[in-house]
Amino acid sequence: MSPRSRLSIALVSTALVAYVALGSLLGRVLGDSTYGQLALFGEVVNVVLNSYVEPVNLDRAMGGARLGLTEALDGDSGWLDEEEFRAYTQPARAEGDVGLVLTRRVSFLMVVSTRAGSPAAKAGLRPGDLLKTIDGRHSRGLSPFVGQRLLRGAPGSIVKLSLYRSGAEPLEVSLVRERVAAPATSGRLLPGGTGHLRVPEVTPRSAEEIRGEIESLRRAGATRLVLDLRGAAYGSPADGVKVAELFLKGGAIGKLTGATVPEQVFTADPARSAWSGPLAVTTDHGTAGAAEVVAAALLDAGRAEIVGRRTFGRAAVSKAVPLEEGGLVLTVARYHRPKGEVIHGQGVQPSVVVDAADDEDEEADAAASPEEAGDAILERALEVLDGAAQKKAA
């Protein structure tokens, strides 16, 4: 070990000894376990620096500690190095993509949803798939933002993925990047006067697009609606509040809370209501964010039955915090249902559950075209509306 290295470790060790002593003292005096935990961390660093079998690269060790700390948080928080943080805070470039929304679970990147019509949807990727590698780079420890950036590239170029899927052998998939257009909200009239309103993602324009589709369906003879939110994971939860208002005549939509974020309570403006007739909402594991806010608001208000599967549980606000050598992307606030439960990390359980065994391939099919024949969740939603109509008639 060089004299310079010995001096560096000696200085760090001296500072840590003082830090440990101060932390222990504050923990005892104030009765706060936080100080004790910080003191323990300092003690671990001190022992490692002085007792490990070979000189420790302090930068590398502390970088690992940063990653470990953020990995212990939710799947959307993470540490970015300088290059990654710079890219995160810059406007996104128009590039080819494969249409995946990612988060982090069990240290790996996980698929939240696939954009309808995208290369990923056509290849059969589905919510819950764990990405092992992206072009040979292991996803363990990667932040979702870095994973999303690795998936983008020149249109026509190929990205190779290896992934794990529950109950299946590891898969190898090659996807051709393309410019993936945002799928539009659409409506169609089904037999029996049922309007099927498909919302593949929620954007700042979605509320007005949905309002227009509702009017078109009403003119075509729709007397009841299925609001299809399956696979809808793109969009800000704040936009979900505007969509929920279209189906409520007042009342609570939910609230946003955080340690440093002022609490916001959202209530529906009756003047914005666009549909007061019978309504069912369909969800699956790819329903996330803004769409979850909508589903939770309508379920808790007793406005609609939610039919399908538990939603993903990803409804929060993130903040970029610049620091030396990079920065943090940190979840700073979470959305709550009108009855108080947190959506983030929990999801929304349907009131009418359609078991996966009823249609094993439904999740993959829903990402591409959920309205096709053999759609167990849509069929069940229609049955629910029929039952409600018969009950009302009786």
TIFINU-509546 format. One record per residue (C-alpha): chain; x, y, z; residue number from 1; residue in one letter. Coordinates in nm, 3 decimals. Example, Ala and Ser with C-alpha at 12.3 -4.5 7.8 and 13.67 -1.06 7.14 Angstrom:
> A;1.230;-0.450;0.780;1;a
> A;1.367;-0.106;0.714;2;s
END
This chain:
> A;0.000;0.000;0.000;1;m
> A;0.139;0.339;-0.097;2;s
> A;0.197;0.611;0.164;3;p
> A;-0.071;0.817;-0.006;4;r
> A;-0.325;0.534;0.021;5;s
> A;-0.237;0.481;0.389;6;r
> A;-0.286;0.853;0.454;7;l
> A;-0.623;0.857;0.276;8;s
> A;-0.751;0.558;0.472;9;i
> A;-0.619;0.700;0.797;10;a
> A;-0.802;1.030;0.739;11;l
> A;-1.124;0.855;0.641;12;v
> A;-1.099;0.618;0.935;13;s
> A;-1.042;0.903;1.180;14;t
> A;-1.344;1.088;1.045;15;a
> A;-1.555;0.775;1.065;16;l
> A;-1.455;0.700;1.423;17;v
> A;-1.572;1.049;1.519;18;a
> A;-1.887;0.999;1.312;19;y
> A;-1.963;0.665;1.478;20;v
> A;-1.915;0.811;1.825;21;a
> A;-2.136;1.111;1.748;22;l
> A;-2.405;0.891;1.590;23;g
> A;-2.415;0.656;1.888;24;s
> A;-2.437;0.947;2.130;25;l
> A;-2.720;1.116;1.936;26;l
> A;-2.903;0.785;1.910;27;g
> A;-2.893;0.738;2.287;28;r
> A;-2.981;1.099;2.369;29;v
> A;-3.260;1.145;2.115;30;l
> A;-3.387;0.788;2.111;31;g
> A;-3.381;0.789;1.731;32;d
> A;-3.276;0.463;1.567;33;s
> A;-3.177;0.655;1.251;34;t
> A;-2.860;0.781;1.416;35;y
> A;-2.776;0.433;1.537;36;g
> A;-2.815;0.291;1.187;37;q
> A;-2.594;0.565;1.041;38;l
> A;-2.336;0.495;1.309;39;a
> A;-2.348;0.122;1.225;40;l
> A;-2.293;0.201;0.858;41;f
> A;-1.995;0.417;0.947;42;g
> A;-1.853;0.137;1.159;43;e
> A;-1.889;-0.111;0.871;44;v
> A;-1.699;0.123;0.639;45;v
> A;-1.428;0.173;0.901;46;n
> A;-1.378;-0.202;0.952;47;v
> A;-1.371;-0.271;0.579;48;v
> A;-1.115;0.001;0.509;49;l
> A;-0.883;-0.117;0.785;50;n
> A;-0.925;-0.494;0.781;51;s
> A;-1.002;-0.610;0.425;52;y
> A;-0.737;-0.837;0.277;53;v
> A;-0.626;-0.582;0.016;54;e
> A;-0.651;-0.204;-0.032;55;p
> A;-1.010;-0.097;-0.090;56;v
> A;-1.108;0.127;-0.380;57;n
> A;-1.307;0.377;-0.177;58;l
> A;-1.486;0.529;-0.479;59;d
> A;-1.601;0.186;-0.595;60;r
> A;-1.707;0.080;-0.245;61;a
> A;-1.910;0.396;-0.183;62;m
> A;-2.062;0.371;-0.530;63;g
> A;-2.183;0.024;-0.437;64;g
> A;-2.322;0.160;-0.111;65;a
> A;-2.518;0.426;-0.302;66;r
> A;-2.667;0.164;-0.532;67;l
> A;-2.749;-0.062;-0.239;68;g
> A;-2.929;0.217;-0.057;69;l
> A;-3.149;0.308;-0.352;70;t
> A;-3.218;-0.059;-0.434;71;e
> A;-3.377;-0.087;-0.090;72;a
> A;-3.633;0.175;-0.195;73;l
> A;-3.914;0.132;-0.449;74;d
> A;-3.843;0.015;-0.802;75;g
> A;-3.855;0.364;-0.952;76;d
> A;-3.591;0.525;-0.733;77;s
> A;-3.225;0.495;-0.821;78;g
> A;-2.875;0.642;-0.838;79;w
> A;-2.750;0.770;-1.176;80;l
> A;-2.389;0.853;-1.258;81;d
> A;-2.303;1.186;-1.418;82;e
> A;-2.363;1.076;-1.777;83;e
> A;-2.688;0.898;-1.692;84;e
> A;-2.818;1.189;-1.485;85;f
> A;-2.736;1.435;-1.762;86;r
> A;-2.927;1.223;-2.010;87;a
> A;-3.220;1.189;-1.767;88;y
> A;-3.261;1.564;-1.730;89;t
> A;-3.240;1.636;-2.104;90;q
> A;-3.541;1.622;-2.340;91;p
> A;-3.590;1.277;-2.491;92;a
> A;-3.466;1.239;-2.846;93;r
> A;-3.681;1.098;-3.124;94;a
> A;-3.536;0.748;-3.152;95;e
> A;-3.642;0.399;-3.231;96;g
> A;-3.784;0.202;-2.940;97;d
> A;-3.943;-0.135;-2.864;98;v
> A;-4.240;-0.017;-2.655;99;g
> A;-4.164;-0.138;-2.303;100;l
> A;-4.235;0.034;-1.971;101;v
> A;-3.988;-0.080;-1.706;102;l
> A;-3.951;-0.072;-1.330;103;t
> A;-3.719;-0.260;-1.094;104;r
> A;-3.821;-0.560;-0.885;105;r
> A;-3.601;-0.808;-0.695;106;v
> A;-3.295;-0.618;-0.823;107;s
> A;-3.382;-0.687;-1.190;108;f
> A;-3.560;-0.471;-1.444;109;l
> A;-3.921;-0.582;-1.484;110;m
> A;-4.173;-0.517;-1.759;111;v
> A;-4.466;-0.308;-1.638;112;v
> A;-4.644;-0.303;-1.971;113;s
> A;-4.597;-0.315;-2.347;114;t
> A;-4.723;-0.041;-2.577;115;r
> A;-4.996;-0.170;-2.809;116;a
> A;-4.868;-0.252;-3.156;117;g
> A;-4.502;-0.216;-3.056;118;s
> A;-4.221;-0.464;-3.137;119;p
> A;-4.231;-0.585;-2.776;120;a
> A;-4.607;-0.647;-2.790;121;a
> A;-4.580;-0.832;-3.121;122;k
> A;-4.303;-1.051;-2.975;123;a
> A;-4.528;-1.149;-2.683;124;g
> A;-4.348;-0.972;-2.398;125;l
> A;-4.583;-0.924;-2.106;126;r
> A;-4.613;-0.758;-1.764;127;p
> A;-4.401;-0.932;-1.502;128;g
> A;-4.126;-1.048;-1.737;129;d
> A;-3.785;-0.996;-1.576;130;l
> A;-3.508;-0.871;-1.805;131;l
> A;-3.183;-1.051;-1.735;132;k
> A;-2.973;-0.873;-1.999;133;t
> A;-3.011;-0.599;-2.260;134;i
> A;-2.760;-0.647;-2.542;135;d
> A;-2.549;-0.851;-2.302;136;g
> A;-2.554;-0.593;-2.022;137;r
> A;-2.691;-0.740;-1.700;138;h
> A;-2.993;-0.556;-1.567;139;s
> A;-2.913;-0.628;-1.205;140;r
> A;-2.860;-0.293;-1.033;141;g
> A;-2.967;-0.086;-1.335;142;l
> A;-3.220;0.191;-1.281;143;s
> A;-3.537;0.175;-1.495;144;p
> A;-3.427;0.493;-1.675;145;f
> A;-3.096;0.339;-1.782;146;v
> A;-3.281;0.028;-1.897;147;g
> A;-3.523;0.236;-2.105;148;q
> A;-3.229;0.423;-2.259;149;r
> A;-3.056;0.097;-2.354;150;l
> A;-3.371;-0.017;-2.534;151;l
> A;-3.374;0.293;-2.756;152;r
> A;-3.163;0.340;-3.066;153;g
> A;-3.166;0.393;-3.440;154;a
> A;-3.486;0.270;-3.611;155;p
> A;-3.415;-0.062;-3.779;156;g
> A;-3.140;-0.159;-3.534;157;s
> A;-3.173;-0.474;-3.323;158;i
> A;-3.170;-0.506;-2.944;159;v
> A;-3.128;-0.851;-2.791;160;k
> A;-3.298;-0.937;-2.463;161;l
> A;-3.275;-1.235;-2.234;162;s
> A;-3.556;-1.263;-1.984;163;l
> A;-3.713;-1.475;-1.715;164;y
> A;-4.084;-1.556;-1.712;165;r
> A;-4.266;-1.732;-1.432;166;s
> A;-4.322;-2.097;-1.514;167;g
> A;-4.112;-2.089;-1.831;168;a
> A;-3.755;-2.149;-1.940;169;e
> A;-3.533;-1.839;-1.987;170;p
> A;-3.614;-1.670;-2.317;171;l
> A;-3.397;-1.499;-2.578;172;e
> A;-3.567;-1.230;-2.787;173;v
> A;-3.436;-1.004;-3.064;174;s
> A;-3.645;-0.692;-3.129;175;l
> A;-3.613;-0.447;-3.419;176;v
> A;-3.639;-0.091;-3.295;177;r
> A;-3.891;0.135;-3.466;178;e
> A;-4.056;0.468;-3.412;179;r
> A;-4.342;0.360;-3.190;180;v
> A;-4.648;0.582;-3.224;181;a
> A;-4.873;0.640;-2.925;182;a
> A;-5.190;0.435;-2.982;183;p
> A;-5.508;0.639;-2.993;184;a
> A;-5.816;0.611;-2.775;185;t
> A;-6.087;0.432;-2.972;186;s
> A;-6.448;0.330;-2.935;187;g
> A;-6.675;0.074;-3.100;188;r
> A;-7.034;-0.031;-3.052;189;l
> A;-7.090;-0.392;-2.944;190;l
> A;-7.423;-0.580;-2.967;191;p
> A;-7.680;-0.487;-2.705;192;g
> A;-7.595;-0.117;-2.705;193;g
> A;-7.262;-0.158;-2.527;194;t
> A;-6.987;0.087;-2.608;195;g
> A;-6.633;-0.053;-2.580;196;h
> A;-6.401;0.238;-2.502;197;l
> A;-6.035;0.134;-2.538;198;r
> A;-5.781;0.361;-2.363;199;v
> A;-5.434;0.213;-2.433;200;p
> A;-5.254;0.494;-2.249;201;e
> A;-5.345;0.811;-2.063;202;v
> A;-5.201;1.138;-2.193;203;t
> A;-5.277;1.506;-2.128;204;p
> A;-5.518;1.484;-2.424;205;r
> A;-5.693;1.166;-2.313;206;s
> A;-5.978;1.328;-2.120;207;a
> A;-6.097;1.526;-2.420;208;e
> A;-6.039;1.232;-2.658;209;e
> A;-6.248;1.009;-2.431;210;i
> A;-6.520;1.273;-2.409;211;r
> A;-6.538;1.280;-2.790;212;g
> A;-6.554;0.900;-2.813;213;e
> A;-6.831;0.891;-2.553;214;i
> A;-7.039;1.135;-2.758;215;e
> A;-6.983;0.928;-3.074;216;s
> A;-7.086;0.608;-2.899;217;l
> A;-7.391;0.775;-2.748;218;r
> A;-7.502;0.892;-3.093;219;r
> A;-7.447;0.539;-3.225;220;a
> A;-7.688;0.404;-2.963;221;g
> A;-7.466;0.308;-2.668;222;a
> A;-7.656;0.287;-2.340;223;t
> A;-7.374;0.137;-2.133;224;r
> A;-6.993;0.138;-2.146;225;l
> A;-6.690;-0.082;-2.089;226;v
> A;-6.388;0.136;-2.011;227;l
> A;-6.091;-0.081;-2.113;228;d
> A;-5.770;0.019;-1.928;229;l
> A;-5.572;-0.300;-1.983;230;r
> A;-5.207;-0.246;-2.062;231;g
> A;-5.241;0.130;-2.003;232;a
> A;-4.918;0.217;-1.822;233;a
> A;-4.799;0.531;-2.001;234;y
> A;-4.895;0.872;-1.868;235;g
> A;-4.886;1.081;-1.554;236;s
> A;-5.122;0.990;-1.268;237;p
> A;-5.229;1.357;-1.267;238;a
> A;-5.390;1.298;-1.607;239;d
> A;-5.581;1.007;-1.458;240;g
> A;-5.761;1.250;-1.229;241;v
> A;-5.904;1.431;-1.534;242;k
> A;-6.021;1.105;-1.688;243;v
> A;-6.189;0.988;-1.367;244;a
> A;-6.391;1.312;-1.357;245;e
> A;-6.565;1.216;-1.682;246;l
> A;-6.747;0.932;-1.502;247;f
> A;-6.823;1.094;-1.165;248;l
> A;-7.075;1.351;-1.054;249;k
> A;-6.863;1.484;-0.771;250;g
> A;-6.689;1.317;-0.480;251;g
> A;-6.334;1.209;-0.405;252;a
> A;-6.089;1.090;-0.670;253;i
> A;-5.792;1.042;-0.440;254;g
> A;-5.501;1.226;-0.289;255;k
> A;-5.126;1.272;-0.324;256;l
> A;-4.897;1.265;-0.019;257;t
> A;-4.523;1.279;0.041;258;g
> A;-4.268;1.365;0.309;259;a
> A;-4.181;1.702;0.151;260;t
> A;-4.471;1.739;-0.094;261;v
> A;-4.780;1.928;0.024;262;p
> A;-5.082;1.700;0.039;263;e
> A;-5.319;1.738;-0.254;264;q
> A;-5.677;1.614;-0.241;265;v
> A;-5.855;1.560;-0.573;266;f
> A;-6.232;1.588;-0.607;267;t
> A;-6.446;1.556;-0.916;268;a
> A;-6.606;1.863;-1.074;269;d
> A;-6.968;1.764;-1.159;270;p
> A;-6.957;1.998;-1.458;271;a
> A;-6.693;1.777;-1.621;272;r
> A;-6.900;1.458;-1.605;273;s
> A;-6.954;1.304;-1.951;274;a
> A;-7.116;0.965;-1.875;275;w
> A;-7.356;0.871;-1.596;276;s
> A;-7.490;0.547;-1.745;277;g
> A;-7.395;0.187;-1.655;278;p
> A;-7.020;0.133;-1.655;279;l
> A;-6.767;-0.149;-1.613;280;a
> A;-6.388;-0.108;-1.613;281;v
> A;-6.139;-0.374;-1.724;282;t
> A;-5.782;-0.396;-1.588;283;t
> A;-5.488;-0.635;-1.592;284;d
> A;-5.132;-0.656;-1.459;285;h
> A;-5.021;-0.403;-1.721;286;g
> A;-5.258;-0.134;-1.594;287;t
> A;-5.047;0.123;-1.411;288;a
> A;-5.009;0.488;-1.315;289;g
> A;-5.282;0.717;-1.443;290;a
> A;-5.508;0.425;-1.534;291;a
> A;-5.484;0.292;-1.177;292;e
> A;-5.595;0.630;-1.042;293;v
> A;-5.903;0.607;-1.266;294;v
> A;-5.986;0.249;-1.168;295;a
> A;-5.943;0.314;-0.796;296;a
> A;-6.159;0.627;-0.801;297;a
> A;-6.446;0.458;-0.985;298;l
> A;-6.431;0.144;-0.769;299;l
> A;-6.423;0.327;-0.435;300;d
> A;-6.706;0.556;-0.543;301;a
> A;-6.921;0.253;-0.627;302;g
> A;-6.945;0.392;-0.977;303;r
> A;-6.828;0.079;-1.160;304;a
> A;-6.725;-0.281;-1.112;305;e
> A;-6.358;-0.341;-1.192;306;i
> A;-6.324;-0.662;-1.393;307;v
> A;-6.001;-0.850;-1.464;308;g
> A;-5.677;-0.871;-1.269;309;r
> A;-5.489;-0.673;-1.007;310;r
> A;-5.316;-0.368;-1.152;311;t
> A;-4.939;-0.326;-1.138;312;f
> A;-4.912;-0.074;-0.851;313;g
> A;-4.708;0.215;-0.989;314;r
> A;-4.865;0.551;-0.913;315;a
> A;-4.617;0.802;-0.776;316;a
> A;-4.426;1.124;-0.843;317;v
> A;-4.049;1.119;-0.896;318;s
> A;-3.796;1.399;-0.854;319;k
> A;-3.446;1.436;-0.996;320;a
> A;-3.197;1.548;-0.731;321;v
> A;-2.852;1.652;-0.862;322;p
> A;-2.555;1.553;-0.644;323;l
> A;-2.182;1.526;-0.684;324;e
> A;-2.080;1.264;-0.940;325;e
> A;-2.439;1.212;-1.054;326;g
> A;-2.777;1.234;-0.889;327;g
> A;-3.084;1.060;-0.752;328;l
> A;-3.417;0.986;-0.912;329;v
> A;-3.636;0.960;-0.604;330;l
> A;-4.001;0.881;-0.546;331;t
> A;-4.123;1.178;-0.340;332;v
> A;-4.502;1.132;-0.336;333;a
> A;-4.761;0.857;-0.381;334;r
> A;-5.124;0.852;-0.493;335;y
> A;-5.391;0.716;-0.260;336;h
> A;-5.734;0.576;-0.334;337;r
> A;-6.038;0.775;-0.213;338;p
> A;-6.068;0.533;0.081;339;k
> A;-5.707;0.595;0.177;340;g
> A;-5.507;0.294;0.054;341;e
> A;-5.181;0.362;-0.127;342;v
> A;-5.182;0.251;-0.491;343;i
> A;-4.803;0.253;-0.542;344;h
> A;-4.660;-0.090;-0.465;345;g
> A;-5.007;-0.233;-0.397;346;q
> A;-5.215;-0.199;-0.711;347;g
> A;-5.593;-0.215;-0.732;348;v
> A;-5.767;-0.549;-0.684;349;q
> A;-6.071;-0.590;-0.915;350;p
> A;-6.412;-0.642;-0.763;351;s
> A;-6.468;-0.916;-1.022;352;v
> A;-6.152;-1.123;-1.068;353;v
> A;-6.094;-1.314;-1.391;354;v
> A;-5.848;-1.592;-1.314;355;d
> A;-5.549;-1.637;-1.543;356;a
> A;-5.653;-1.998;-1.601;357;a
> A;-5.962;-1.871;-1.783;358;d
> A;-5.743;-1.738;-2.062;359;d
> A;-5.373;-1.813;-2.023;360;e
> A;-5.260;-1.600;-2.318;361;d
> A;-5.490;-1.306;-2.253;362;e
> A;-5.220;-1.076;-2.118;363;e
> A;-5.007;-1.099;-2.430;364;a
> A;-5.312;-1.074;-2.658;365;d
> A;-5.445;-0.770;-2.471;366;a
> A;-5.129;-0.574;-2.542;367;a
> A;-5.182;-0.615;-2.915;368;a
> A;-5.563;-0.630;-2.958;369;s
> A;-5.768;-0.684;-2.640;370;p
> A;-6.102;-0.654;-2.820;371;e
> A;-6.066;-0.968;-3.031;372;e
> A;-6.286;-1.275;-2.989;373;a
> A;-6.204;-1.503;-2.700;374;g
> A;-6.132;-1.214;-2.466;375;d
> A;-6.226;-1.359;-2.126;376;a
> A;-6.203;-1.029;-1.937;377;i
> A;-6.418;-0.835;-2.185;378;l
> A;-6.674;-1.116;-2.194;379;e
> A;-6.694;-1.113;-1.815;380;r
> A;-6.739;-0.734;-1.812;381;a
> A;-7.033;-0.770;-2.050;382;l
> A;-7.184;-1.034;-1.820;383;e
> A;-7.146;-0.798;-1.525;384;v
> A;-7.331;-0.523;-1.712;385;l
> A;-7.604;-0.770;-1.814;386;d
> A;-7.644;-0.879;-1.452;387;g
> A;-7.667;-0.519;-1.331;388;a
> A;-7.935;-0.446;-1.594;389;a
> A;-8.140;-0.751;-1.494;390;q
> A;-8.114;-0.661;-1.127;391;k
> A;-8.230;-0.306;-1.200;392;k
> A;-8.522;-0.433;-1.409;393;a
> A;-8.631;-0.666;-1.129;394;a
END
